[in-house]
Amino acid sequence: MNNNQKLVVVTGGTGFIASHIISQLLQQNYRVRTTVRSLAKTDLVKTMLTNSGITDFTNLEFVPADLNADAHWDQVMNGATYVMSVASSTPTGEFADADAMTATAVNGVLRVLKFARDAQVKRVVLTSAYGAVGMGHDNSRTAPFTEKDWTNLDAANLDPYQRSKTMAEQAAWHFIETEGQGMEMAAINPVGVMGPVLASDYSHSNRQIQELLSGKVPAVPKIKSGYIDVRDVASLHLLAMTTPQAAGERFLATTGETLSMLDVANILRTAFPNYAKNLPRKTIPNFVLKIAAKFNPSLKMLATLTGNFADTSNKQAVKMLGWQPRSAKTAIIATAQSMIDLGIVTK
């Protein structure tokens, strides 16, 4: 079967990662069916794809579907060979409590897997997160995190979002093992996702770049992180979808570099000198951030990350799939340039 005969379902078509996956699938002549919460969102998806270089939407189909309800999911999965399970709740979503966030994440993933299995889909590629790998560990660690690691759900300071991502991925693997009936799955666990923003409706992962360039951050927390270009996250999904030996595997989407937030600011300062005056040169003491987080809920996740060991390895994806990501610097600069080009950031 040629690519142009194979149908790939991509959930959450308006998402940052999903839009780049759809773009690459269309470029490789796959048929794509993507879900949106409302068909009113189709123009947004097409705008994003146009900004990625796609001009022909013949092989693209939209179906309204919500992770919180069964309606339309049988139609979504009908005839699909592969499924990219990308849609999920985000840290900026509104939930009654931490348990509600976890339940939404777990039930959404299981709903996609159940309907995919019933439609005899060959393989699902699940978009998980580094948050399911490297959280809640002893910071005396010196070895980079790998796909063998799991976030410690018993950690006292674990952020609810990281907990939800971990439990959702674990639930997915359990489903595949006990109820999958031979359906295959691979999981992608990206670190901080950067890269070209395709519309003004951008991802939460890019917000720090917008805030840094706009002068909204006078000083940055002492947090280290890995960064990866969204185009490489998308290509890793496609490799995991089609490479036989990827079935049953997790793949950390990371360059293997670890940068502080001050490193990110310095990269932007060098690349965009016209914005240099907006960019911070100082850090916030950990204790100050933790105190502030008690009064500002938006800082709670950041406070749990201060001082965390964050080194990661991409050897599995490189060796097994031949994946070669861009540098973190390239990804960060691409994020900023796209935001400037789209008018999201102004001087």
C-alpha positions as CSV (number, residue, x, y, z in Angstrom):
1,M,0.0,0.0,0.0
2,N,1.4,3.4,-1.0
3,N,1.5,6.3,1.5
4,N,-1.3,8.1,-0.4
5,Q,-3.6,5.1,0.3
6,K,-2.7,4.9,4.0
7,L,-4.9,6.9,6.4
8,V,-3.3,8.4,9.5
9,V,-5.5,9.8,12.3
10,V,-4.0,12.8,14.2
11,T,-5.9,13.9,17.3
12,G,-6.0,17.5,18.2
13,G,-5.2,19.1,14.9
14,T,-5.0,22.7,16.3
15,G,-2.1,21.7,18.6
16,F,1.5,22.9,18.1
17,I,3.0,19.4,17.7
18,A,0.0,18.0,15.9
19,S,0.1,20.7,13.2
20,H,3.7,19.9,12.4
21,I,2.9,16.2,12.3
22,I,0.1,16.8,9.9
23,S,2.3,18.9,7.7
24,Q,5.0,16.2,7.4
25,L,2.4,13.5,6.8
26,L,0.9,15.5,3.9
27,Q,4.3,16.1,2.5
28,Q,4.9,12.4,2.5
29,N,1.6,11.8,0.7
30,Y,-0.4,10.2,3.5
31,R,-4.1,10.8,3.9
32,V,-4.7,12.5,7.1
33,R,-7.9,12.7,9.3
34,T,-7.6,15.1,12.2
35,T,-9.9,15.8,15.1
36,V,-11.0,19.2,16.2
37,R,-13.3,20.1,19.0
38,S,-15.3,22.2,16.6
39,L,-15.4,22.4,12.8
40,A,-15.0,26.1,13.3
41,K,-11.4,25.4,14.0
42,T,-10.7,24.0,10.5
43,D,-9.6,27.4,9.1
44,L,-7.1,27.8,12.0
45,V,-5.5,24.4,11.1
46,K,-5.4,25.3,7.4
47,T,-3.7,28.6,8.3
48,M,-1.1,26.8,10.3
49,L,-0.5,24.3,7.6
50,T,-0.2,27.0,5.0
51,N,2.4,28.7,7.1
52,S,4.3,25.4,7.2
53,G,4.3,25.3,3.4
54,I,1.3,23.1,2.7
55,T,-0.9,24.4,-0.2
56,D,-2.9,21.3,-1.1
57,F,-5.5,20.1,1.4
58,T,-7.0,17.3,-0.8
59,N,-5.7,14.6,1.5
60,L,-6.8,16.3,4.7
61,E,-10.1,15.5,6.5
62,F,-11.7,17.0,9.7
63,V,-13.9,15.3,12.2
64,P,-15.3,16.9,15.3
65,A,-14.4,14.8,18.4
66,D,-13.7,15.5,22.1
67,L,-11.5,13.3,24.3
68,N,-14.1,13.6,27.0
69,A,-16.9,11.9,25.0
70,D,-17.4,8.8,22.8
71,A,-19.3,10.7,20.1
72,H,-17.8,10.4,16.6
73,W,-14.7,8.4,17.6
74,D,-15.8,5.4,15.6
75,Q,-16.0,7.7,12.5
76,V,-12.6,9.1,13.4
77,M,-10.9,5.7,13.4
78,N,-12.7,4.1,10.5
79,G,-10.2,2.9,7.9
80,A,-7.1,4.2,9.7
81,T,-3.8,2.4,9.5
82,Y,-2.0,4.5,12.1
83,V,-3.1,6.9,14.9
84,M,-1.0,9.8,16.3
85,S,-2.5,10.3,19.7
86,V,-1.4,13.9,20.3
87,A,-4.3,15.7,21.9
88,S,-4.2,16.1,25.6
89,S,-5.0,18.5,28.4
90,T,-2.3,21.2,29.1
91,P,-1.1,22.9,32.3
92,T,-3.1,25.9,31.4
93,G,-6.4,24.0,31.3
94,E,-9.0,24.5,34.0
95,F,-9.7,21.6,36.3
96,A,-11.6,21.3,39.6
97,D,-8.5,19.6,41.2
98,A,-5.5,17.5,40.5
99,D,-7.5,14.3,40.4
100,A,-9.8,15.8,37.7
101,M,-6.7,16.6,35.6
102,T,-5.4,13.1,35.9
103,A,-8.8,11.5,35.2
104,T,-9.2,13.7,32.0
105,A,-5.7,12.7,30.8
106,V,-6.1,9.0,31.5
107,N,-9.7,8.7,30.2
108,G,-8.8,10.6,27.0
109,V,-5.9,8.4,26.1
110,L,-7.9,5.2,26.9
111,R,-10.8,6.4,24.7
112,V,-8.5,6.9,21.7
113,L,-6.8,3.5,22.2
114,K,-10.2,1.7,22.6
115,F,-11.6,3.1,19.4
116,A,-8.4,2.6,17.5
117,R,-8.3,-1.1,18.6
118,D,-11.9,-1.6,17.6
119,A,-11.1,-0.2,14.2
120,Q,-8.1,-2.6,13.9
121,V,-5.5,0.2,13.7
122,K,-2.0,-1.2,13.2
123,R,-0.1,1.1,15.5
124,V,-0.7,4.1,17.7
125,V,2.1,6.7,18.4
126,L,1.4,8.3,21.8
127,T,2.6,11.8,22.5
128,S,3.7,11.6,26.1
129,A,6.2,13.9,27.8
130,Y,9.5,14.2,29.6
131,G,7.2,14.9,32.5
132,A,6.5,11.1,32.6
133,V,10.2,10.4,32.7
134,G,12.3,12.7,34.8
135,M,10.2,14.2,37.6
136,G,10.4,13.5,41.4
137,H,13.8,12.0,41.4
138,D,16.8,12.5,43.8
139,N,18.9,15.4,42.4
140,S,22.1,13.7,43.4
141,R,21.7,11.7,40.2
142,T,24.5,12.1,37.6
143,A,23.4,9.7,34.8
144,P,21.1,11.2,32.0
145,F,17.5,10.2,32.0
146,T,16.6,7.5,29.5
147,E,13.4,5.8,28.3
148,K,13.9,3.3,31.1
149,D,13.1,6.0,33.7
150,W,9.7,6.9,35.0
151,T,8.6,9.9,37.0
152,N,8.3,9.1,40.7
153,L,4.6,9.3,41.5
154,D,5.3,9.2,45.2
155,A,7.4,12.4,45.2
156,A,5.9,14.9,47.6
157,N,6.4,18.0,45.3
158,L,5.2,16.4,42.0
159,D,3.2,18.8,39.9
160,P,-0.3,17.6,39.0
161,Y,0.3,18.0,35.3
162,Q,3.4,15.8,35.4
163,R,1.5,13.3,37.5
164,S,-1.3,13.3,34.9
165,K,1.1,12.8,32.0
166,T,2.8,9.9,33.8
167,M,-0.4,8.1,34.7
168,A,-1.8,8.6,31.2
169,E,1.2,6.9,29.6
170,Q,1.2,4.1,32.1
171,A,-2.5,3.5,31.6
172,A,-1.8,3.4,27.8
173,W,0.9,0.8,28.1
174,H,-1.3,-1.3,30.5
175,F,-4.2,-1.1,27.9
176,I,-1.9,-2.3,25.1
177,E,-0.6,-5.2,27.2
178,T,-4.0,-6.3,28.5
179,E,-6.6,-5.2,26.0
180,G,-4.7,-4.1,22.9
181,Q,-5.4,-7.4,21.0
182,G,-2.2,-7.1,19.1
183,M,-2.4,-3.4,18.3
184,E,1.1,-1.8,18.5
185,M,2.1,1.4,20.3
186,A,5.2,3.6,20.6
187,A,5.5,6.6,22.9
188,I,7.3,9.9,22.3
189,N,8.5,11.8,25.4
190,P,9.6,15.4,24.3
191,V,11.5,17.8,26.5
192,G,10.6,21.5,26.2
193,V,9.2,21.8,22.7
194,M,10.4,24.9,20.7
195,G,10.5,25.6,17.0
196,P,8.4,27.5,14.4
197,V,5.1,28.8,15.7
198,L,2.5,28.5,12.9
199,A,-0.3,30.8,14.2
200,S,-0.9,33.4,16.9
201,D,-2.7,30.6,18.8
202,Y,0.5,29.1,20.1
203,S,1.5,26.4,22.6
204,H,2.1,26.9,26.3
205,S,5.7,25.5,25.7
206,N,6.5,28.6,23.7
207,R,5.2,31.1,26.1
208,Q,8.5,31.6,27.9
209,I,10.1,32.8,24.6
210,Q,7.3,35.3,24.1
211,E,7.5,36.5,27.7
212,L,11.3,36.8,27.6
213,L,11.4,38.8,24.3
214,S,8.5,41.1,25.5
215,G,10.4,42.1,28.6
216,K,7.9,40.5,31.0
217,V,10.6,38.5,32.9
218,P,13.0,40.8,34.8
219,A,14.8,37.7,36.3
220,V,14.6,34.0,35.6
221,P,14.3,31.0,37.9
222,K,17.2,28.7,38.4
223,I,15.7,25.9,36.2
224,K,17.5,23.7,33.7
225,S,15.7,22.0,30.9
226,G,16.2,20.2,27.6
227,Y,14.8,21.8,24.4
228,I,13.8,20.2,21.1
229,D,12.5,21.6,17.8
230,V,8.9,20.7,17.1
231,R,9.9,19.7,13.5
232,D,12.1,17.0,15.0
233,V,9.4,15.9,17.4
234,A,7.1,15.5,14.4
235,S,9.7,13.5,12.4
236,L,10.3,11.3,15.4
237,H,6.6,10.5,15.5
238,L,6.7,9.5,11.8
239,L,9.7,7.3,12.3
240,A,8.1,5.6,15.3
241,M,5.0,5.1,13.3
242,T,6.7,3.1,10.5
243,T,9.8,1.6,11.9
244,P,9.0,-2.1,12.8
245,Q,11.3,-2.2,15.8
246,A,9.8,0.9,17.3
247,A,6.7,-1.1,18.5
248,G,6.6,-1.3,22.3
249,E,9.3,1.4,22.7
250,R,9.5,4.8,24.3
251,F,11.6,7.6,22.7
252,L,12.9,10.7,24.5
253,A,12.7,13.6,22.0
254,T,15.7,15.6,23.2
255,T,18.9,17.0,21.7
256,G,20.7,15.8,24.8
257,E,21.6,19.4,25.7
258,T,20.6,20.9,29.0
259,L,20.2,24.7,29.2
260,S,19.3,27.1,32.0
261,M,16.6,29.7,31.5
262,L,19.4,32.3,31.6
263,D,21.2,30.3,28.8
264,V,18.0,30.7,26.8
265,A,17.9,34.4,27.4
266,N,21.5,34.8,26.3
267,I,20.9,32.9,23.1
268,L,18.0,35.3,22.3
269,R,20.2,38.3,23.3
270,T,22.8,37.3,20.7
271,A,20.4,36.3,18.0
272,F,18.1,39.3,18.4
273,P,20.1,42.3,19.5
274,N,17.1,44.6,18.9
275,Y,15.4,42.9,21.8
276,A,18.4,42.7,24.1
277,K,17.1,45.4,26.5
278,N,14.1,43.3,27.2
279,L,16.0,40.1,28.2
280,P,16.9,39.3,31.8
281,R,20.5,39.0,33.1
282,K,19.6,38.0,36.6
283,T,18.2,34.9,38.3
284,I,15.6,34.5,41.1
285,P,16.8,32.7,44.3
286,N,15.0,29.4,44.7
287,F,13.4,30.3,48.0
288,V,11.9,33.5,46.6
289,L,10.3,31.6,43.8
290,K,8.9,29.0,46.2
291,I,7.4,31.7,48.4
292,A,5.9,33.5,45.4
293,A,4.4,30.2,44.2
294,K,2.3,30.1,47.3
295,F,0.5,33.2,46.3
296,N,0.6,32.8,42.5
297,P,-0.7,29.5,41.1
298,S,0.9,30.0,37.7
299,L,4.3,29.7,39.4
300,K,3.7,26.4,41.1
301,M,5.0,24.1,38.4
302,L,8.2,26.3,38.0
303,A,8.8,26.1,41.8
304,T,8.8,22.3,41.6
305,L,11.5,22.3,38.9
306,T,14.1,24.5,40.7
307,G,17.4,22.7,41.1
308,N,16.2,19.6,39.4
309,F,18.7,17.4,37.5
310,A,17.5,17.5,33.9
311,D,20.1,15.8,31.7
312,T,18.6,13.5,29.0
313,S,19.9,11.0,26.4
314,N,18.6,10.6,22.9
315,K,20.7,7.5,22.1
316,Q,17.7,5.2,21.6
317,A,16.0,7.4,19.0
318,V,19.3,8.1,17.2
319,K,20.5,4.4,17.1
320,M,17.2,2.7,16.5
321,L,15.5,5.1,14.2
322,G,18.4,7.1,12.7
323,W,16.9,10.3,14.1
324,Q,19.0,13.5,13.9
325,P,17.6,16.5,15.7
326,R,18.5,20.1,15.3
327,S,20.4,21.9,18.1
328,A,18.5,23.4,21.0
329,K,19.9,26.8,20.0
330,T,18.4,26.4,16.5
331,A,15.0,25.5,18.0
332,I,15.0,28.4,20.3
333,I,15.9,30.9,17.6
334,A,13.3,29.5,15.3
335,T,10.6,30.0,17.9
336,A,11.5,33.6,18.4
337,Q,11.8,34.4,14.7
338,S,8.4,32.9,14.0
339,M,6.8,34.9,16.8
340,I,8.4,38.1,15.5
341,D,7.3,37.3,12.0
342,L,3.7,36.7,13.1
343,G,3.6,39.8,15.2
344,I,3.2,37.9,18.5
345,V,6.3,39.7,19.8
346,T,6.9,43.3,19.1
347,K,9.7,45.6,20.3
